[in-house]
Amino acid sequence: MASVNACLSDSALRLTAARRVVVKIGSALLVDRKTGRLRQDWLTGLAQDVVWLKSLGKDVILVSSGSIALGRGVLGLPATTLALEQSQAAAAVGQIRLARAYEEVLAPHGITTGQILVTLEDSTDRRRYLNSRATMEMLIGLGVVPIVNENDTVATDEIRYGDNDRLAAQVAVTVGADQLILLSDVDGFYSANPQHDPDAEFFPVIDRITPQIEAMAGDAGSGLSKGGMKTKLMAAKTATAAGCAMAITEGSVLRPLQALAQGARATWFTAQVDPQAARKRWIAAMKPRGEVTLDAGAVAALAGGKSLLPAGVTATSGRFGRGDPVAILGPDGASLGQGLIRYTAAEAASIIGHRSDEIEAILGYPGRAALIHRDDMAL
């Protein structure tokens, strides 16, 4: 295990070296548990941190709790556990206030925000997953800071993440982030609850989540957040397996991300592979549902890092849906790799050999320009 001092000095390097950062904000940081009101000073400080990271050329995505906590205060609902329909009503009211709060603190800095509401189904269904990924990538490419939250107004227990730690990890995987920061009411991972055990050991770096590490995790959360240490370990497993390092750090200070970069205590879960490499390994391991055969020009384009356009495909075979894996073949039938296709088998058969600007006329609705995007290929 790395020394505490080494980890503190390394925090700045980790954060400033990141290309794309996902930050998870817990309810207890954003909403005062006594009054149910937004902690405006804290949110203003977080906005300054976002501006700072953007100035360094980083992409920033925020996964924010707080809609139910804000809404329950407005509606006068009790601070105890709410029934599902009460939570959904509180979320409906709170989501508006949450999105507006982020917009108001970031707009003065010239930063546009966009709200994205998701459920567990959006990541387990491949078609929805690809749609979510494409939307987030477009927003990020336009310089927008996405504000992501679970869609508590419609989600039932069967389609819920249930906590924003795991949601944040899935968002990090979806957008190919290399850093996930969980701003929490704890400053890292301990062998036991440090509030109850003064001898609890602090772990500055965890390279592998072993059964022993899992056994140390407790379930205790704050009054407003549902996430305990077990959910944070689950998030770490998801993130690190996809090439994204993760940090748990105490976030109540006014500039929590800058504090982390300056050496605030945190536990870092290390990733052993690059996010893009991990994604391509995942795609390569899938069983293909069909095939697409390319002409020589398309093969050369892929070799140059381009996406696969319909015009470069000479034939398709198999029964596949949007988001399914398909084998990519050269003119001679040799396998070049595989990728996640953005059209059904019937749609693909209709548009192959045609320019992207002809897709709408052929299908009757606008589609995506690429048949398979370069980020969705393993060659």
C-alpha positions in Angstrom: 0.0 0.0 0.0 1.3 3.5 -0.9 2.2 5.9 1.9 -0.4 8.6 2.8 2.1 11.4 1.9 2.8 9.8 -1.5 -0.9 9.5 -2.2 -1.6 13.1 -1.2 1.1 14.4 -3.5 -0.2 12.1 -6.3 -3.8 13.4 -6.1 -2.9 16.6 -7.9 -1.2 14.6 -10.7 -4.1 12.2 -11.0 -6.7 14.9 -11.2 -4.9 17.3 -13.5 -3.7 14.5 -15.8 -7.3 13.4 -16.4 -8.9 13.9 -19.8 -12.5 13.4 -18.7 -13.8 13.6 -15.2 -17.1 12.5 -13.7 -18.0 14.0 -10.3 -20.7 12.6 -8.1 -22.3 15.0 -5.6 -24.1 13.5 -2.6 -27.4 15.0 -1.3 -25.9 15.8 2.1 -23.3 18.1 0.5 -25.8 19.9 -1.7 -28.8 20.2 0.6 -28.9 21.3 4.2 -30.5 18.4 6.1 -32.1 20.7 8.7 -33.7 23.2 6.4 -34.0 21.2 3.2 -32.5 24.2 1.3 -29.7 24.3 -1.2 -26.2 25.0 0.2 -25.7 27.9 -2.2 -22.2 28.8 -1.0 -21.0 25.2 -1.5 -22.6 25.0 -4.9 -20.9 28.2 -6.0 -17.5 26.8 -4.9 -18.2 23.6 -6.8 -19.0 25.7 -9.9 -15.6 27.5 -9.5 -14.0 24.0 -9.5 -15.8 23.0 -12.6 -14.6 26.3 -14.3 -11.1 25.5 -13.2 -11.1 22.0 -14.6 -12.6 23.2 -17.9 -9.9 25.8 -18.1 -7.4 23.0 -18.0 -9.1 21.4 -21.0 -10.9 18.7 -19.1 -14.4 17.4 -19.9 -16.6 17.5 -16.8 -19.8 15.5 -16.2 -21.7 16.0 -12.9 -23.8 13.2 -11.4 -25.9 15.0 -8.8 -28.1 13.8 -6.1 -30.5 16.2 -4.4 -33.7 16.3 -6.4 -35.8 14.4 -3.8 -34.1 16.2 -0.9 -35.0 19.6 -2.5 -38.5 18.6 -3.5 -39.4 17.1 -0.1 -38.6 20.4 1.6 -40.8 22.4 -0.9 -43.7 20.0 -0.5 -43.3 19.7 3.3 -42.8 16.0 3.2 -41.3 14.3 6.3 -37.6 13.7 6.7 -38.3 10.0 7.2 -38.3 7.3 4.5 -40.8 8.3 1.8 -43.2 6.0 0.0 -42.4 5.5 -3.7 -45.1 7.9 -4.9 -43.9 10.5 -2.4 -40.3 10.2 -3.6 -41.5 10.5 -7.2 -43.5 13.6 -6.4 -40.6 15.2 -4.5 -38.3 14.4 -7.5 -40.6 16.0 -10.0 -40.5 19.3 -8.0 -36.8 19.0 -7.0 -35.5 18.2 -10.5 -36.5 21.6 -11.8 -34.8 23.4 -8.9 -31.7 21.2 -9.1 -31.2 21.9 -12.8 -31.9 25.6 -12.4 -29.4 25.8 -9.5 -26.6 24.4 -11.6 -27.5 26.6 -14.6 -27.4 29.7 -12.4 -24.0 29.1 -10.9 -22.3 28.0 -14.2 -23.9 30.4 -16.8 -22.1 33.5 -15.5 -18.8 31.7 -16.4 -20.1 31.0 -19.9 -20.7 27.4 -19.3 -23.9 25.8 -20.6 -25.5 22.9 -18.7 -27.8 20.1 -19.9 -29.9 17.8 -17.7 -29.9 14.1 -18.4 -32.3 11.8 -16.5 -31.6 8.1 -16.7 -32.7 4.7 -15.2 -31.0 1.4 -14.9 -32.7 0.2 -18.0 -30.8 2.9 -20.0 -27.5 1.1 -19.3 -28.7 -2.5 -19.5 -30.5 -2.1 -22.8 -27.8 -1.8 -25.5 -29.9 0.5 -27.7 -30.7 2.9 -24.9 -27.0 2.7 -23.8 -25.8 3.8 -27.2 -28.4 6.5 -27.4 -27.3 7.8 -24.0 -23.6 7.6 -25.0 -24.2 9.5 -28.2 -26.2 12.3 -26.5 -23.6 12.8 -23.8 -20.8 12.7 -26.3 -22.5 15.4 -28.4 -23.1 17.6 -25.4 -19.5 17.3 -24.2 -18.3 18.0 -27.7 -20.3 21.2 -27.7 -18.7 22.3 -24.4 -21.8 21.5 -22.3 -21.5 20.2 -18.7 -24.1 17.4 -18.4 -25.9 17.2 -15.1 -27.0 13.5 -14.7 -29.5 12.1 -12.2 -31.6 9.1 -11.9 -35.1 9.7 -13.3 -36.8 9.2 -9.9 -40.1 10.6 -11.3 -40.7 7.4 -13.3 -38.3 4.8 -12.0 -39.7 1.9 -10.0 -37.6 -0.4 -7.8 -37.1 -2.9 -10.7 -35.5 -0.3 -13.0 -33.6 1.8 -10.4 -29.9 2.1 -9.6 -31.0 3.0 -6.1 -27.9 5.1 -5.4 -25.9 7.6 -7.4 -22.5 6.0 -6.6 -23.2 3.2 -9.0 -25.0 5.5 -11.4 -21.9 7.7 -11.5 -19.7 4.7 -12.2 -22.0 3.7 -15.1 -21.9 7.2 -16.5 -18.1 7.2 -16.2 -18.1 3.9 -18.2 -20.6 5.2 -20.7 -18.6 8.3 -21.6 -15.1 6.7 -21.3 -14.0 8.8 -18.4 -10.6 8.2 -16.9 -11.4 9.8 -13.5 -14.4 9.4 -11.2 -14.6 11.5 -8.1 -17.1 10.6 -5.4 -17.7 13.7 -3.2 -19.1 12.3 -0.1 -19.5 12.8 3.7 -16.5 10.5 4.3 -12.9 11.2 3.3 -11.9 7.8 2.1 -12.0 4.0 2.7 -11.3 2.7 6.2 -11.0 -0.8 7.6 -13.9 0.1 9.9 -16.2 3.1 10.6 -13.7 5.7 12.0 -16.5 7.4 13.9 -16.9 4.2 16.0 -13.4 2.7 15.9 -10.5 5.0 16.6 -8.1 2.3 15.4 -9.6 2.0 11.9 -7.0 1.9 9.2 -7.2 4.4 6.4 -6.4 3.2 2.8 -4.9 5.9 0.6 -4.7 3.6 -2.5 -6.5 0.3 -3.3 -5.1 -1.5 -6.4 -7.4 -4.5 -6.1 -10.8 -4.9 -4.3 -10.3 -8.2 -2.5 -12.8 -10.1 -0.4 -11.0 -8.8 2.6 -11.6 -5.2 1.4 -15.2 -5.9 0.8 -15.7 -7.4 4.2 -14.5 -4.1 5.7 -17.2 -2.1 4.0 -20.2 -1.0 6.1 -23.7 0.1 5.2 -23.9 3.4 7.1 -24.9 6.4 5.1 -26.0 9.9 6.0 -29.6 11.0 6.7 -30.1 12.3 3.2 -28.0 9.9 1.0 -28.5 6.2 0.4 -25.0 5.4 -0.5 -22.9 3.5 2.0 -19.4 2.2 1.6 -20.6 -1.0 0.0 -22.2 0.9 -2.9 -19.0 2.9 -3.3 -17.0 -0.4 -3.6 -19.5 -1.6 -6.2 -19.0 1.7 -8.1 -15.2 1.3 -7.8 -15.4 -2.3 -9.3 -17.5 -1.0 -12.3 -15.3 2.0 -12.9 -11.8 0.5 -12.5 -12.8 -2.6 -14.7 -13.5 -0.1 -17.5 -10.2 1.7 -17.1 -11.5 4.6 -14.9 -9.7 5.4 -11.6 -11.9 6.4 -8.8 -11.5 8.6 -5.7 -13.6 8.8 -2.5 -13.0 12.1 -0.7 -14.9 14.3 1.8 -16.6 17.0 -0.2 -18.1 19.5 2.3 -15.3 22.2 1.9 -16.2 25.1 -0.5 -13.7 24.0 -3.2 -13.7 20.2 -2.9 -12.0 19.4 -6.3 -9.3 22.0 -5.8 -8.8 20.7 -2.3 -8.4 17.2 -3.7 -5.8 18.4 -6.2 -4.0 20.2 -3.3 -3.7 17.0 -1.2 -7.0 16.5 0.7 -7.3 13.1 2.1 -8.8 10.6 -0.3 -8.8 6.9 -1.3 -7.8 6.2 -4.9 -8.9 3.0 -6.6 -6.5 2.5 -9.5 -7.4 1.4 -13.0 -4.9 -0.9 -14.8 -6.0 -0.2 -18.3 -6.9 2.8 -20.5 -10.7 3.4 -20.8 -10.7 3.1 -24.6 -8.7 -0.1 -24.4 -11.1 -1.6 -21.9 -14.1 -0.6 -24.0 -12.6 -2.2 -27.1 -11.8 -5.4 -25.2 -15.4 -5.5 -24.1 -16.7 -5.1 -27.7 -14.2 -7.7 -29.0 -15.4 -10.2 -26.5 -19.0 -10.1 -27.7 -20.6 -12.7 -29.9 -21.4 -11.1 -33.3 -25.0 -11.1 -34.4 -24.2 -10.5 -38.1 -21.6 -9.3 -40.6 -20.8 -6.2 -42.7 -18.5 -6.5 -45.7 -16.4 -3.4 -46.6 -14.9 -2.1 -49.9 -11.2 -1.2 -50.1 -11.9 2.5 -49.5 -13.7 1.8 -46.3 -10.9 -0.5 -45.1 -8.4 2.3 -45.6 -10.7 4.8 -43.8 -10.9 2.5 -40.8 -7.2 2.1 -40.8 -6.9 5.9 -40.6 -9.2 6.0 -37.5 -12.4 6.9 -39.3 -16.0 5.7 -38.5 -17.7 3.3 -40.9 -20.1 5.0 -43.2 -22.9 3.2 -45.1 -21.2 4.2 -48.5 -18.3 1.9 -47.7 -20.3 -1.3 -47.1 -21.0 -3.7 -49.9 -23.1 -6.3 -48.1 -24.6 -7.3 -44.7 -25.8 -10.5 -43.3 -27.4 -11.8 -40.1 -30.3 -10.7 -37.8 -29.2 -7.8 -35.6 -30.8 -4.9 -33.9 -29.5 -1.4 -33.1 -26.5 -1.7 -30.8 -25.8 -5.3 -31.5 -22.2 -6.5 -32.2 -21.4 -7.3 -35.8 -18.3 -8.7 -37.5 -16.4 -6.3 -39.8 -15.1 -8.1 -42.9 -12.7 -6.9 -45.7 -13.4 -7.3 -49.4 -11.9 -10.8 -49.3 -14.0 -11.9 -46.3 -11.1 -11.6 -43.8 -12.1 -10.5 -40.4 -11.0 -7.0 -39.5 -12.7 -6.9 -36.0 -16.2 -6.1 -34.8 -18.3 -3.2 -33.7 -21.7 -2.1 -32.4 -23.9 -1.2 -35.3 -26.3 1.8 -35.1 -29.0 0.4 -37.4 -31.1 -2.8 -37.5 -30.4 -5.4 -40.2 -33.3 -4.2 -42.4 -32.2 -0.5 -42.1 -28.6 -1.3 -42.8 -29.5 -3.4 -45.9 -31.4 -0.4 -47.2 -28.7 2.3 -46.8 -25.5 0.4 -47.5 -23.7 1.9 -50.6 -25.4 5.2 -50.1 -24.1 8.6 -48.8 -25.0 9.6 -45.2 -27.0 12.6 -46.5 -29.3 10.1 -48.4 -30.3 8.2 -45.2 -33.4 10.3 -44.4 -34.8 10.0 -47.9 -34.3 6.2 -47.9 -35.6 5.4 -44.4 -38.1 8.3 -44.0 -36.4 9.7 -40.9 -33.0 11.2 -40.1 -30.4 8.7 -38.8 -26.9 8.7 -37.6 -24.2 9.4 -40.2 -22.0 6.5 -39.2 -23.1 2.9 -39.5 -20.5 2.0 -36.8 -18.8 4.8 -34.9 -15.0 4.6 -34.5 -15.5 4.5 -30.7 -17.7 1.5 -31.0 -15.2 -0.6 -32.9 -12.5 -3.1 -31.9 -10.2 -3.7 -34.9 
